[in-house]
Amino acid sequence: MRPNEEELWITNVNRFQDISLGDLGITIRRGKSLNLLAKKKNGLSLYNLTRKQIEDSIKSGSIFKKSNHVKIRLVAPPVFTNRIEVAKTFDVSSIRTVRKPPEIENPEFPDLDIDEGSAEDFAAENAEMDASDRAPVLPVDPIFKRVNDDE
């Protein structure tokens, strides 16, 4: 903007909705500001508004009706950025933490150790356990007294 240029800023202070100024034909986004007297590079008005239209809107128009959501300023509002400049006085690699590699434990389970023996011995032991598991606890009925070893 040129320093000689007139300024009349209007700011939407409503955090939740856009404000429409019907008599000026402008919608102001939430939290934004507009210079109503801004001009293009060729000297024409940016919003095609006259000074009289703006003054009438301030006195009794849509700016007056929505004065609780819209504020008028004669100077540009301050612009804040979320950026913080930090001087780099340190090396990034020096602040990295050095981690120990994770230790992997191999637990021992003595119950699962199998004595070295032949496969036939192992099968015979399992067959005896299978037969004892199928036997009834109390052989009351004569059907249960007989144990089938053929399975």
Secondary structure by P-SEA (a helix, b strand, c coil): ccccbbbbbbbcccccbbbbbcccccccccccccccccccccccccccccaaaaaaaacccccccccccbbbbccccbbbbcbbbbbccccccccbbbbccbbbbbccccccccccccaaaaaaaaaaaaaaaaccccccccccccccccc
